[in-house]
Amino acid sequence: MSNPPQTVTCGRRAADVFRMMLQTTAFAAARSRAHGPTAALWHAVELHRPPAEVDSACELTVCGSLARVTPEQPWPLQAPDVCPACAALAR
Ligand SMILES: [Zn+2]
């Protein structure tokens, strides 16, 4: 009787996932750069960290492109140049 089996981690991880699913998703607006004929657009970025930590960071947007987060811009954004995919996916 020297080493009892350690089998407690599995249940704790499952509880953490469940708690995360109950959180409401927060979005921040992010500005992409213009690529050739594609104009710069406002995208939505899902926030998994406090807004101060993603300030000016390049993050993956909801539609799958990369854009620089602007935490002071609330999402949804009232602007004419908003990414249509992000506008449809992040409400
Ligand atoms: Zn987008």
PDB file of the backbone (N, CA, C, O) and the ligand in Angstrom, with CONECT records:
HET     ZN  A 101       1
ATOM      1  N   MET A   1       0.862  -1.207   0.000  1.00  0.00           N
ATOM      2  CA  MET A   1       0.000   0.000   0.000  1.00  0.00           C
ATOM      3  C   MET A   1       0.882   1.236   0.000  1.00  0.00           C
ATOM      4  O   MET A   1       0.909   1.957   0.998  1.00  0.00           O
ATOM      5  N   SER A   2       1.604   1.510  -1.077  1.00  0.00           N
ATOM      6  CA  SER A   2       2.485   2.678  -1.091  1.00  0.00           C
ATOM      7  C   SER A   2       1.941   3.796  -1.970  1.00  0.00           C
ATOM      8  O   SER A   2       1.954   4.953  -1.548  1.00  0.00           O
ATOM      9  N   ASN A   3       1.462   3.495  -3.185  1.00  0.00           N
ATOM     10  CA  ASN A   3       1.011   4.534  -4.112  1.00  0.00           C
ATOM     11  C   ASN A   3      -0.469   4.365  -4.466  1.00  0.00           C
ATOM     12  O   ASN A   3      -0.794   3.572  -5.350  1.00  0.00           O
ATOM     13  N   PRO A   4      -1.348   5.072  -3.816  1.00  0.00           N
ATOM     14  CA  PRO A   4      -2.768   4.989  -4.199  1.00  0.00           C
ATOM     15  C   PRO A   4      -2.984   5.649  -5.567  1.00  0.00           C
ATOM     16  O   PRO A   4      -2.316   6.633  -5.883  1.00  0.00           O
ATOM     17  N   PRO A   5      -3.893   5.128  -6.370  1.00  0.00           N
ATOM     18  CA  PRO A   5      -4.122   5.714  -7.711  1.00  0.00           C
ATOM     19  C   PRO A   5      -4.663   7.145  -7.629  1.00  0.00           C
ATOM     20  O   PRO A   5      -5.479   7.463  -6.764  1.00  0.00           O
ATOM     21  N   GLN A   6      -4.194   8.002  -8.547  1.00  0.00           N
ATOM     22  CA  GLN A   6      -4.660   9.396  -8.593  1.00  0.00           C
ATOM     23  C   GLN A   6      -5.691   9.534  -9.720  1.00  0.00           C
ATOM     24  O   GLN A   6      -5.323   9.542 -10.895  1.00  0.00           O
ATOM     25  N   THR A   7      -6.921   9.636  -9.385  1.00  0.00           N
ATOM     26  CA  THR A   7      -7.961   9.668 -10.432  1.00  0.00           C
ATOM     27  C   THR A   7      -8.931  10.838 -10.244  1.00  0.00           C
ATOM     28  O   THR A   7     -10.096  10.739 -10.632  1.00  0.00           O
ATOM     29  N   VAL A   8      -8.469  11.934  -9.659  1.00  0.00           N
ATOM     30  CA  VAL A   8      -9.415  13.008  -9.345  1.00  0.00           C
ATOM     31  C   VAL A   8      -9.405  14.142 -10.375  1.00  0.00           C
ATOM     32  O   VAL A   8     -10.336  14.947 -10.388  1.00  0.00           O
ATOM     33  N   THR A   9      -8.384  14.234 -11.239  1.00  0.00           N
ATOM     34  CA  THR A   9      -8.280  15.400 -12.120  1.00  0.00           C
ATOM     35  C   THR A   9      -9.380  15.437 -13.173  1.00  0.00           C
ATOM     36  O   THR A   9      -9.812  16.521 -13.566  1.00  0.00           O
ATOM     37  N   CYS A  10      -9.840  14.294 -13.635  1.00  0.00           N
ATOM     38  CA  CYS A  10     -10.808  14.264 -14.716  1.00  0.00           C
ATOM     39  C   CYS A  10     -12.098  14.995 -14.353  1.00  0.00           C
ATOM     40  O   CYS A  10     -12.589  15.812 -15.133  1.00  0.00           O
ATOM     41  N   GLY A  11     -12.636  14.713 -13.204  1.00  0.00           N
ATOM     42  CA  GLY A  11     -13.893  15.343 -12.803  1.00  0.00           C
ATOM     43  C   GLY A  11     -13.759  16.842 -12.654  1.00  0.00           C
ATOM     44  O   GLY A  11     -14.679  17.578 -13.009  1.00  0.00           O
ATOM     45  N   ARG A  12     -12.620  17.322 -12.130  1.00  0.00           N
ATOM     46  CA  ARG A  12     -12.453  18.761 -11.940  1.00  0.00           C
ATOM     47  C   ARG A  12     -12.406  19.480 -13.290  1.00  0.00           C
ATOM     48  O   ARG A  12     -12.985  20.557 -13.434  1.00  0.00           O
ATOM     49  N   ARG A  13     -11.715  18.890 -14.289  1.00  0.00           N
ATOM     50  CA  ARG A  13     -11.631  19.536 -15.600  1.00  0.00           C
ATOM     51  C   ARG A  13     -13.025  19.647 -16.233  1.00  0.00           C
ATOM     52  O   ARG A  13     -13.346  20.671 -16.837  1.00  0.00           O
ATOM     53  N   ALA A  14     -13.830  18.636 -16.103  1.00  0.00           N
ATOM     54  CA  ALA A  14     -15.176  18.670 -16.680  1.00  0.00           C
ATOM     55  C   ALA A  14     -15.997  19.797 -16.069  1.00  0.00           C
ATOM     56  O   ALA A  14     -16.772  20.450 -16.768  1.00  0.00           O
ATOM     57  N   ALA A  15     -15.834  20.029 -14.776  1.00  0.00           N
ATOM     58  CA  ALA A  15     -16.587  21.092 -14.118  1.00  0.00           C
ATOM     59  C   ALA A  15     -16.147  22.456 -14.634  1.00  0.00           C
ATOM     60  O   ALA A  15     -16.979  23.351 -14.785  1.00  0.00           O
ATOM     61  N   ASP A  16     -14.845  22.634 -14.910  1.00  0.00           N
ATOM     62  CA  ASP A  16     -14.351  23.914 -15.426  1.00  0.00           C
ATOM     63  C   ASP A  16     -14.954  24.212 -16.796  1.00  0.00           C
ATOM     64  O   ASP A  16     -15.361  25.342 -17.064  1.00  0.00           O
ATOM     65  N   VAL A  17     -15.011  23.208 -17.657  1.00  0.00           N
ATOM     66  CA  VAL A  17     -15.582  23.403 -18.989  1.00  0.00           C
ATOM     67  C   VAL A  17     -17.044  23.808 -18.867  1.00  0.00           C
ATOM     68  O   VAL A  17     -17.510  24.694 -19.583  1.00  0.00           O
ATOM     69  N   PHE A  18     -17.754  23.168 -17.974  1.00  0.00           N
ATOM     70  CA  PHE A  18     -19.173  23.476 -17.811  1.00  0.00           C
ATOM     71  C   PHE A  18     -19.358  24.935 -17.382  1.00  0.00           C
ATOM     72  O   PHE A  18     -20.258  25.621 -17.867  1.00  0.00           O
ATOM     73  N   ARG A  19     -18.493  25.406 -16.461  1.00  0.00           N
ATOM     74  CA  ARG A  19     -18.639  26.780 -15.995  1.00  0.00           C
ATOM     75  C   ARG A  19     -18.350  27.767 -17.128  1.00  0.00           C
ATOM     76  O   ARG A  19     -19.010  28.801 -17.229  1.00  0.00           O
ATOM     77  N   MET A  20     -17.356  27.452 -17.990  1.00  0.00           N
ATOM     78  CA  MET A  20     -17.033  28.353 -19.092  1.00  0.00           C
ATOM     79  C   MET A  20     -18.193  28.455 -20.081  1.00  0.00           C
ATOM     80  O   MET A  20     -18.420  29.517 -20.661  1.00  0.00           O
ATOM     81  N   MET A  21     -18.920  27.371 -20.274  1.00  0.00           N
ATOM     82  CA  MET A  21     -20.020  27.386 -21.232  1.00  0.00           C
ATOM     83  C   MET A  21     -21.154  28.280 -20.752  1.00  0.00           C
ATOM     84  O   MET A  21     -21.949  28.757 -21.563  1.00  0.00           O
ATOM     85  N   LEU A  22     -21.241  28.515 -19.448  1.00  0.00           N
ATOM     86  CA  LEU A  22     -22.311  29.343 -18.914  1.00  0.00           C
ATOM     87  C   LEU A  22     -21.998  30.827 -19.046  1.00  0.00           C
ATOM     88  O   LEU A  22     -22.895  31.658 -18.907  1.00  0.00           O
ATOM     89  N   GLN A  23     -20.728  31.176 -19.315  1.00  0.00           N
ATOM     90  CA  GLN A  23     -20.373  32.581 -19.447  1.00  0.00           C
ATOM     91  C   GLN A  23     -20.941  33.148 -20.738  1.00  0.00           C
ATOM     92  O   GLN A  23     -21.001  32.452 -21.752  1.00  0.00           O
ATOM     93  N   THR A  24     -21.355  34.403 -20.705  1.00  0.00           N
ATOM     94  CA  THR A  24     -21.778  35.057 -21.929  1.00  0.00           C
ATOM     95  C   THR A  24     -20.533  35.511 -22.678  1.00  0.00           C
ATOM     96  O   THR A  24     -19.545  35.918 -22.067  1.00  0.00           O
ATOM     97  N   THR A  25     -20.587  35.439 -23.999  1.00  0.00           N
ATOM     98  CA  THR A  25     -19.429  35.799 -24.807  1.00  0.00           C
ATOM     99  C   THR A  25     -19.376  37.305 -24.988  1.00  0.00           C
ATOM    100  O   THR A  25     -20.370  37.941 -25.339  1.00  0.00           O
ATOM    101  N   ALA A  26     -18.195  37.865 -24.739  1.00  0.00           N
ATOM    102  CA  ALA A  26     -17.987  39.291 -24.952  1.00  0.00           C
ATOM    103  C   ALA A  26     -17.175  39.487 -26.222  1.00  0.00           C
ATOM    104  O   ALA A  26     -16.281  38.697 -26.526  1.00  0.00           O
ATOM    105  N   PHE A  27     -17.489  40.533 -26.953  1.00  0.00           N
ATOM    106  CA  PHE A  27     -16.774  40.828 -28.186  1.00  0.00           C
ATOM    107  C   PHE A  27     -16.151  42.213 -28.108  1.00  0.00           C
ATOM    108  O   PHE A  27     -16.677  43.112 -27.452  1.00  0.00           O
ATOM    109  N   ALA A  28     -15.034  42.366 -28.782  1.00  0.00           N
ATOM    110  CA  ALA A  28     -14.417  43.673 -28.962  1.00  0.00           C
ATOM    111  C   ALA A  28     -14.277  43.920 -30.452  1.00  0.00           C
ATOM    112  O   ALA A  28     -14.200  42.980 -31.242  1.00  0.00           O
ATOM    113  N   ALA A  29     -14.245  45.186 -30.830  1.00  0.00           N
ATOM    114  CA  ALA A  29     -14.054  45.527 -32.233  1.00  0.00           C
ATOM    115  C   ALA A  29     -12.569  45.515 -32.551  1.00  0.00           C
ATOM    116  O   ALA A  29     -11.744  45.907 -31.726  1.00  0.00           O
ATOM    117  N   ALA A  30     -12.234  45.059 -33.760  1.00  0.00           N
ATOM    118  CA  ALA A  30     -10.833  45.012 -34.186  1.00  0.00           C
ATOM    119  C   ALA A  30     -10.737  45.508 -35.614  1.00  0.00           C
ATOM    120  O   ALA A  30     -11.592  45.204 -36.446  1.00  0.00           O
ATOM    121  N   ARG A  31      -9.701  46.270 -35.896  1.00  0.00           N
ATOM    122  CA  ARG A  31      -9.536  46.878 -37.214  1.00  0.00           C
ATOM    123  C   ARG A  31      -8.519  46.091 -38.019  1.00  0.00           C
ATOM    124  O   ARG A  31      -7.366  45.950 -37.609  1.00  0.00           O
ATOM    125  N   SER A  32      -8.951  45.572 -39.178  1.00  0.00           N
ATOM    126  CA  SER A  32      -8.018  44.863 -40.046  1.00  0.00           C
ATOM    127  C   SER A  32      -7.313  45.864 -40.943  1.00  0.00           C
ATOM    128  O   SER A  32      -7.760  46.999 -41.107  1.00  0.00           O
ATOM    129  N   ARG A  33      -6.203  45.425 -41.521  1.00  0.00           N
ATOM    130  CA  ARG A  33      -5.487  46.280 -42.462  1.00  0.00           C
ATOM    131  C   ARG A  33      -5.946  45.978 -43.877  1.00  0.00           C
ATOM    132  O   ARG A  33      -6.413  44.876 -44.166  1.00  0.00           O
ATOM    133  N   ALA A  34      -5.810  46.959 -44.756  1.00  0.00           N
ATOM    134  CA  ALA A  34      -6.198  46.767 -46.144  1.00  0.00           C
ATOM    135  C   ALA A  34      -5.204  45.848 -46.826  1.00  0.00           C
ATOM    136  O   ALA A  34      -3.994  46.045 -46.711  1.00  0.00           O
ATOM    137  N   HIS A  35      -5.718  44.818 -47.557  1.00  0.00           N
ATOM    138  CA  HIS A  35      -4.867  43.905 -48.319  1.00  0.00           C
ATOM    139  C   HIS A  35      -5.204  44.074 -49.786  1.00  0.00           C
ATOM    140  O   HIS A  35      -6.239  43.581 -50.234  1.00  0.00           O
ATOM    141  N   GLY A  36      -4.366  44.754 -50.545  1.00  0.00           N
ATOM    142  CA  GLY A  36      -4.616  44.945 -51.976  1.00  0.00           C
ATOM    143  C   GLY A  36      -5.975  45.577 -52.218  1.00  0.00           C
ATOM    144  O   GLY A  36      -6.234  46.686 -51.751  1.00  0.00           O
ATOM    145  N   PRO A  37      -6.858  44.876 -52.953  1.00  0.00           N
ATOM    146  CA  PRO A  37      -8.173  45.463 -53.256  1.00  0.00           C
ATOM    147  C   PRO A  37      -9.133  45.426 -52.075  1.00  0.00           C
ATOM    148  O   PRO A  37     -10.186  46.062 -52.121  1.00  0.00           O
ATOM    149  N   THR A  38      -8.784  44.676 -50.991  1.00  0.00           N
ATOM    150  CA  THR A  38      -9.673  44.558 -49.838  1.00  0.00           C
ATOM    151  C   THR A  38      -9.476  45.745 -48.903  1.00  0.00           C
ATOM    152  O   THR A  38      -8.362  45.994 -48.442  1.00  0.00           O
ATOM    153  N   ALA A  39     -10.524  46.458 -48.628  1.00  0.00           N
ATOM    154  CA  ALA A  39     -10.443  47.622 -47.746  1.00  0.00           C
ATOM    155  C   ALA A  39     -10.326  47.172 -46.298  1.00  0.00           C
ATOM    156  O   ALA A  39     -10.689  46.048 -45.952  1.00  0.00           O
ATOM    157  N   ALA A  40      -9.814  48.066 -45.455  1.00  0.00           N
ATOM    158  CA  ALA A  40      -9.766  47.793 -44.020  1.00  0.00           C
ATOM    159  C   ALA A  40     -11.191  47.750 -43.479  1.00  0.00           C
ATOM    160  O   ALA A  40     -12.021  48.593 -43.820  1.00  0.00           O
ATOM    161  N   LEU A  41     -11.463  46.768 -42.639  1.00  0.00           N
ATOM    162  CA  LEU A  41     -12.813  46.607 -42.095  1.00  0.00           C
ATOM    163  C   LEU A  41     -12.757  46.470 -40.582  1.00  0.00           C
ATOM    164  O   LEU A  41     -11.720  46.139 -40.008  1.00  0.00           O
ATOM    165  N   TRP A  42     -13.884  46.729 -39.956  1.00  0.00           N
ATOM    166  CA  TRP A  42     -14.028  46.436 -38.525  1.00  0.00           C
ATOM    167  C   TRP A  42     -14.496  45.006 -38.368  1.00  0.00           C
ATOM    168  O   TRP A  42     -15.479  44.599 -38.988  1.00  0.00           O
ATOM    169  N   HIS A  43     -13.801  44.242 -37.544  1.00  0.00           N
ATOM    170  CA  HIS A  43     -14.167  42.853 -37.267  1.00  0.00           C
ATOM    171  C   HIS A  43     -14.495  42.702 -35.789  1.00  0.00           C
ATOM    172  O   HIS A  43     -14.226  43.592 -34.982  1.00  0.00           O
ATOM    173  N   ALA A  44     -15.080  41.558 -35.450  1.00  0.00           N
ATOM    174  CA  ALA A  44     -15.352  41.240 -34.046  1.00  0.00           C
ATOM    175  C   ALA A  44     -14.350  40.209 -33.569  1.00  0.00           C
ATOM    176  O   ALA A  44     -14.040  39.260 -34.288  1.00  0.00           O
ATOM    177  N   VAL A  45     -13.837  40.391 -32.346  1.00  0.00           N
ATOM    178  CA  VAL A  45     -12.932  39.434 -31.723  1.00  0.00           C
ATOM    179  C   VAL A  45     -13.571  38.966 -30.425  1.00  0.00           C
ATOM    180  O   VAL A  45     -13.990  39.780 -29.602  1.00  0.00           O
ATOM    181  N   GLU A  46     -13.643  37.648 -30.245  1.00  0.00           N
ATOM    182  CA  GLU A  46     -14.170  37.092 -29.016  1.00  0.00           C
ATOM    183  C   GLU A  46     -13.168  37.319 -27.894  1.00  0.00           C
ATOM    184  O   GLU A  46     -11.993  36.979 -28.032  1.00  0.00           O
ATOM    185  N   LEU A  47     -13.620  37.883 -26.799  1.00  0.00           N
ATOM    186  CA  LEU A  47     -12.702  38.204 -25.697  1.00  0.00           C
ATOM    187  C   LEU A  47     -12.659  37.047 -24.712  1.00  0.00           C
ATOM    188  O   LEU A  47     -13.667  36.700 -24.096  1.00  0.00           O
ATOM    189  N   HIS A  48     -11.461  36.446 -24.569  1.00  0.00           N
ATOM    190  CA  HIS A  48     -11.258  35.411 -23.559  1.00  0.00           C
ATOM    191  C   HIS A  48     -10.414  35.942 -22.418  1.00  0.00           C
ATOM    192  O   HIS A  48     -10.241  35.271 -21.401  1.00  0.00           O
ATOM    193  N   ARG A  49      -9.884  37.157 -22.587  1.00  0.00           N
ATOM    194  CA  ARG A  49      -9.051  37.792 -21.572  1.00  0.00           C
ATOM    195  C   ARG A  49      -9.607  39.181 -21.302  1.00  0.00           C
ATOM    196  O   ARG A  49     -10.401  39.684 -22.096  1.00  0.00           O
ATOM    197  N   PRO A  50      -9.209  39.818 -20.195  1.00  0.00           N
ATOM    198  CA  PRO A  50      -9.667  41.190 -19.931  1.00  0.00           C
ATOM    199  C   PRO A  50      -9.266  42.117 -21.072  1.00  0.00           C
ATOM    200  O   PRO A  50      -8.185  41.957 -21.639  1.00  0.00           O
ATOM    201  N   PRO A  51     -10.122  43.094 -21.423  1.00  0.00           N
ATOM    202  CA  PRO A  51      -9.820  43.992 -22.555  1.00  0.00           C
ATOM    203  C   PRO A  51      -8.455  44.663 -22.450  1.00  0.00           C
ATOM    204  O   PRO A  51      -7.817  44.905 -23.474  1.00  0.00           O
ATOM    205  N   ALA A  52      -7.996  44.966 -21.254  1.00  0.00           N
ATOM    206  CA  ALA A  52      -6.699  45.631 -21.111  1.00  0.00           C
ATOM    207  C   ALA A  52      -5.562  44.752 -21.618  1.00  0.00           C
ATOM    208  O   ALA A  52      -4.539  45.266 -22.070  1.00  0.00           O
ATOM    209  N   GLU A  53      -5.730  43.431 -21.547  1.00  0.00           N
ATOM    210  CA  GLU A  53      -4.662  42.515 -21.953  1.00  0.00           C
ATOM    211  C   GLU A  53      -4.592  42.344 -23.463  1.00  0.00           C
ATOM    212  O   GLU A  53      -3.542  41.972 -23.986  1.00  0.00           O
ATOM    213  N   VAL A  54      -5.687  42.606 -24.177  1.00  0.00           N
ATOM    214  CA  VAL A  54      -5.674  42.428 -25.630  1.00  0.00           C
ATOM    215  C   VAL A  54      -5.551  43.773 -26.343  1.00  0.00           C
ATOM    216  O   VAL A  54      -5.695  43.844 -27.564  1.00  0.00           O
ATOM    217  N   ASP A  55      -5.284  44.841 -25.587  1.00  0.00           N
ATOM    218  CA  ASP A  55      -5.188  46.174 -26.162  1.00  0.00           C
ATOM    219  C   ASP A  55      -4.135  46.207 -27.272  1.00  0.00           C
ATOM    220  O   ASP A  55      -2.962  45.924 -27.025  1.00  0.00           O
ATOM    221  N   SER A  56      -4.551  46.552 -28.488  1.00  0.00           N
ATOM    222  CA  SER A  56      -3.677  46.671 -29.656  1.00  0.00           C
ATOM    223  C   SER A  56      -3.028  45.354 -30.062  1.00  0.00           C
ATOM    224  O   SER A  56      -2.104  45.357 -30.875  1.00  0.00           O
ATOM    225  N   ALA A  57      -3.484  44.238 -29.523  1.00  0.00           N
ATOM    226  CA  ALA A  57      -2.924  42.948 -29.909  1.00  0.00           C
ATOM    227  C   ALA A  57      -3.583  42.474 -31.193  1.00  0.00           C
ATOM    228  O   ALA A  57      -4.736  42.805 -31.470  1.00  0.00           O
ATOM    229  N   CYS A  58      -2.840  41.691 -31.980  1.00  0.00           N
ATOM    230  CA  CYS A  58      -3.386  41.115 -33.197  1.00  0.00           C
ATOM    231  C   CYS A  58      -4.060  39.807 -32.820  1.00  0.00           C
ATOM    232  O   CYS A  58      -3.406  38.891 -32.321  1.00  0.00           O
ATOM    233  N   GLU A  59      -5.356  39.713 -33.054  1.00  0.00           N
ATOM    234  CA  GLU A  59      -6.114  38.546 -32.632  1.00  0.00           C
ATOM    235  C   GLU A  59      -6.883  37.970 -33.818  1.00  0.00           C
ATOM    236  O   GLU A  59      -7.127  38.650 -34.814  1.00  0.00           O
ATOM    237  N   LEU A  60      -7.254  36.707 -33.682  1.00  0.00           N
ATOM    238  CA  LEU A  60      -8.081  36.050 -34.693  1.00  0.00           C
ATOM    239  C   LEU A  60      -9.519  36.536 -34.543  1.00  0.00           C
ATOM    240  O   LEU A  60     -10.098  36.465 -33.459  1.00  0.00           O
ATOM    241  N   THR A  61     -10.084  37.026 -35.633  1.00  0.00           N
ATOM    242  CA  THR A  61     -11.445  37.547 -35.566  1.00  0.00           C
ATOM    243  C   THR A  61     -12.460  36.419 -35.701  1.00  0.00           C
ATOM    244  O   THR A  61     -12.104  35.278 -35.995  1.00  0.00           O
ATOM    245  N   VAL A  62     -13.714  36.752 -35.483  1.00  0.00           N
ATOM    246  CA  VAL A  62     -14.796  35.759 -35.561  1.00  0.00           C
ATOM    247  C   VAL A  62     -14.873  35.144 -36.958  1.00  0.00           C
ATOM    248  O   VAL A  62     -15.198  33.965 -37.097  1.00  0.00           O
ATOM    249  N   CYS A  63     -14.571  35.944 -38.009  1.00  0.00           N
ATOM    250  CA  CYS A  63     -14.665  35.433 -39.388  1.00  0.00           C
ATOM    251  C   CYS A  63     -13.379  34.757 -39.838  1.00  0.00           C
ATOM    252  O   CYS A  63     -13.325  34.236 -40.952  1.00  0.00           O
ATOM    253  N   GLY A  64     -12.330  34.749 -38.996  1.00  0.00           N
ATOM    254  CA  GLY A  64     -11.131  33.995 -39.317  1.00  0.00           C
ATOM    255  C   GLY A  64      -9.970  34.810 -39.843  1.00  0.00           C
ATOM    256  O   GLY A  64      -8.957  34.227 -40.227  1.00  0.00           O
ATOM    257  N   SER A  65     -10.064  36.125 -39.880  1.00  0.00           N
ATOM    258  CA  SER A  65      -8.923  36.925 -40.301  1.00  0.00           C
ATOM    259  C   SER A  65      -8.217  37.490 -39.061  1.00  0.00           C
ATOM    260  O   SER A  65      -8.655  37.276 -37.930  1.00  0.00           O
ATOM    261  N   LEU A  66      -7.135  38.202 -39.294  1.00  0.00           N
ATOM    262  CA  LEU A  66      -6.379  38.794 -38.188  1.00  0.00           C
ATOM    263  C   LEU A  66      -6.617  40.294 -38.170  1.00  0.00           C
ATOM    264  O   LEU A  66      -6.601  40.946 -39.214  1.00  0.00           O
ATOM    265  N   ALA A  67      -6.838  40.837 -36.984  1.00  0.00           N
ATOM    266  CA  ALA A  67      -7.072  42.273 -36.872  1.00  0.00           C
ATOM    267  C   ALA A  67      -6.593  42.756 -35.509  1.00  0.00           C
ATOM    268  O   ALA A  67      -6.491  41.986 -34.554  1.00  0.00           O
ATOM    269  N   ARG A  68      -6.307  44.040 -35.446  1.00  0.00           N
ATOM    270  CA  ARG A  68      -5.790  44.639 -34.219  1.00  0.00           C
ATOM    271  C   ARG A  68      -6.953  45.083 -33.333  1.00  0.00           C
ATOM    272  O   ARG A  68      -7.819  45.845 -33.763  1.00  0.00           O
ATOM    273  N   VAL A  69      -6.962  44.600 -32.100  1.00  0.00           N
ATOM    274  CA  VAL A  69      -8.083  44.856 -31.193  1.00  0.00           C
ATOM    275  C   VAL A  69      -8.063  46.306 -30.707  1.00  0.00           C
ATOM    276  O   VAL A  69      -7.017  46.850 -30.352  1.00  0.00           O
ATOM    277  N   THR A  70      -9.243  46.909 -30.703  1.00  0.00           N
ATOM    278  CA  THR A  70      -9.417  48.266 -30.189  1.00  0.00           C
ATOM    279  C   THR A  70     -10.457  48.193 -29.069  1.00  0.00           C
ATOM    280  O   THR A  70     -11.650  48.371 -29.319  1.00  0.00           O
ATOM    281  N   PRO A  71     -10.008  47.931 -27.826  1.00  0.00           N
ATOM    282  CA  PRO A  71     -10.971  47.680 -26.742  1.00  0.00           C
ATOM    283  C   PRO A  71     -11.919  48.847 -26.468  1.00  0.00           C
ATOM    284  O   PRO A  71     -13.026  48.637 -25.973  1.00  0.00           O
ATOM    285  N   GLU A  72     -11.494  50.082 -26.787  1.00  0.00           N
ATOM    286  CA  GLU A  72     -12.396  51.206 -26.502  1.00  0.00           C
ATOM    287  C   GLU A  72     -13.562  51.292 -27.481  1.00  0.00           C
ATOM    288  O   GLU A  72     -14.510  52.047 -27.264  1.00  0.00           O
ATOM    289  N   GLN A  73     -13.486  50.505 -28.572  1.00  0.00           N
ATOM    290  CA  GLN A  73     -14.602  50.441 -29.520  1.00  0.00           C
ATOM    291  C   GLN A  73     -15.536  49.319 -29.105  1.00  0.00           C
ATOM    292  O   GLN A  73     -15.141  48.153 -29.127  1.00  0.00           O
ATOM    293  N   PRO A  74     -16.755  49.641 -28.730  1.00  0.00           N
ATOM    294  CA  PRO A  74     -17.688  48.564 -28.352  1.00  0.00           C
ATOM    295  C   PRO A  74     -18.198  47.825 -29.582  1.00  0.00           C
ATOM    296  O   PRO A  74     -18.283  48.400 -30.667  1.00  0.00           O
ATOM    297  N   TRP A  75     -18.532  46.566 -29.414  1.00  0.00           N
ATOM    298  CA  TRP A  75     -19.146  45.761 -30.464  1.00  0.00           C
ATOM    299  C   TRP A  75     -20.549  45.397 -30.037  1.00  0.00           C
ATOM    300  O   TRP A  75     -20.720  45.006 -28.882  1.00  0.00           O
ATOM    301  N   PRO A  76     -21.568  45.491 -30.875  1.00  0.00           N
ATOM    302  CA  PRO A  76     -21.554  45.824 -32.305  1.00  0.00           C
ATOM    303  C   PRO A  76     -21.255  47.303 -32.565  1.00  0.00           C
ATOM    304  O   PRO A  76     -21.533  48.178 -31.745  1.00  0.00           O
ATOM    305  N   LEU A  77     -20.684  47.534 -33.728  1.00  0.00           N
ATOM    306  CA  LEU A  77     -20.179  48.846 -34.091  1.00  0.00           C
ATOM    307  C   LEU A  77     -21.131  49.497 -35.094  1.00  0.00           C
ATOM    308  O   LEU A  77     -21.605  48.849 -36.027  1.00  0.00           O
ATOM    309  N   GLN A  78     -21.400  50.772 -34.890  1.00  0.00           N
ATOM    310  CA  GLN A  78     -22.223  51.505 -35.854  1.00  0.00           C
ATOM    311  C   GLN A  78     -21.296  52.210 -36.831  1.00  0.00           C
ATOM    312  O   GLN A  78     -20.947  53.375 -36.638  1.00  0.00           O
ATOM    313  N   ALA A  79     -20.896  51.496 -37.888  1.00  0.00           N
ATOM    314  CA  ALA A  79     -19.981  52.056 -38.876  1.00  0.00           C
ATOM    315  C   ALA A  79     -20.335  51.484 -40.241  1.00  0.00           C
ATOM    316  O   ALA A  79     -20.876  50.382 -40.322  1.00  0.00           O
ATOM    317  N   PRO A  80     -20.041  52.211 -41.316  1.00  0.00           N
ATOM    318  CA  PRO A  80     -20.374  51.699 -42.659  1.00  0.00           C
ATOM    319  C   PRO A  80     -19.426  50.589 -43.128  1.00  0.00           C
ATOM    320  O   PRO A  80     -19.773  49.826 -44.029  1.00  0.00           O
ATOM    321  N   ASP A  81     -18.245  50.493 -42.531  1.00  0.00           N
ATOM    322  CA  ASP A  81     -17.262  49.509 -43.009  1.00  0.00           C
ATOM    323  C   ASP A  81     -17.058  48.382 -42.010  1.00  0.00           C
ATOM    324  O   ASP A  81     -15.940  48.119 -41.568  1.00  0.00           O
ATOM    325  N   VAL A  82     -18.166  47.715 -41.657  1.00  0.00           N
ATOM    326  CA  VAL A  82     -18.107  46.571 -40.741  1.00  0.00           C
ATOM    327  C   VAL A  82     -18.102  45.292 -41.564  1.00  0.00           C
ATOM    328  O   VAL A  82     -18.854  45.171 -42.532  1.00  0.00           O
ATOM    329  N   CYS A  83     -17.252  44.331 -41.182  1.00  0.00           N
ATOM    330  CA  CYS A  83     -17.181  43.039 -41.871  1.00  0.00           C
ATOM    331  C   CYS A  83     -18.546  42.350 -41.804  1.00  0.00           C
ATOM    332  O   CYS A  83     -19.059  42.122 -40.709  1.00  0.00           O
ATOM    333  N   PRO A  84     -19.148  42.011 -42.959  1.00  0.00           N
ATOM    334  CA  PRO A  84     -20.486  41.395 -42.932  1.00  0.00           C
ATOM    335  C   PRO A  84     -20.508  40.034 -42.247  1.00  0.00           C
ATOM    336  O   PRO A  84     -21.503  39.677 -41.616  1.00  0.00           O
ATOM    337  N   ALA A  85     -19.427  39.273 -42.365  1.00  0.00           N
ATOM    338  CA  ALA A  85     -19.386  37.952 -41.733  1.00  0.00           C
ATOM    339  C   ALA A  85     -19.378  38.099 -40.210  1.00  0.00           C
ATOM    340  O   ALA A  85     -20.106  37.391 -39.514  1.00  0.00           O
ATOM    341  N   CYS A  86     -18.556  39.020 -39.692  1.00  0.00           N
ATOM    342  CA  CYS A  86     -18.499  39.238 -38.247  1.00  0.00           C
ATOM    343  C   CYS A  86     -19.832  39.790 -37.730  1.00  0.00           C
ATOM    344  O   CYS A  86     -20.288  39.417 -36.649  1.00  0.00           O
ATOM    345  N   ALA A  87     -20.452  40.683 -38.512  1.00  0.00           N
ATOM    346  CA  ALA A  87     -21.723  41.270 -38.086  1.00  0.00           C
ATOM    347  C   ALA A  87     -22.790  40.187 -37.953  1.00  0.00           C
ATOM    348  O   ALA A  87     -23.656  40.267 -37.082  1.00  0.00           O
ATOM    349  N   ALA A  88     -22.725  39.168 -38.822  1.00  0.00           N
ATOM    350  CA  ALA A  88     -23.725  38.101 -38.779  1.00  0.00           C
ATOM    351  C   ALA A  88     -23.415  37.093 -37.674  1.00  0.00           C
ATOM    352  O   ALA A  88     -24.332  36.540 -37.069  1.00  0.00           O
ATOM    353  N   LEU A  89     -22.120  36.849 -37.405  1.00  0.00           N
ATOM    354  CA  LEU A  89     -21.734  35.791 -36.462  1.00  0.00           C
ATOM    355  C   LEU A  89     -21.678  36.280 -35.021  1.00  0.00           C
ATOM    356  O   LEU A  89     -21.992  35.527 -34.099  1.00  0.00           O
ATOM    357  N   ALA A  90     -21.278  37.539 -34.819  1.00  0.00           N
ATOM    358  CA  ALA A  90     -21.070  38.047 -33.448  1.00  0.00           C
ATOM    359  C   ALA A  90     -22.168  39.026 -33.095  1.00  0.00           C
ATOM    360  O   ALA A  90     -22.038  40.226 -33.338  1.00  0.00           O
ATOM    361  N   ARG A  91     -23.245  38.525 -32.526  1.00  0.00           N
ATOM    362  CA  ARG A  91     -24.304  39.404 -32.046  1.00  0.00           C
ATOM    363  C   ARG A  91     -24.548  39.123 -30.575  1.00  0.00           C
ATOM    364  O   ARG A  91     -25.406  39.756 -29.959  1.00  0.00           O
TER     365      ARG A  91
HETATM  366 ZN    ZN A 101     -14.750  39.775 -39.947  1.00  0.00          ZN2+
END
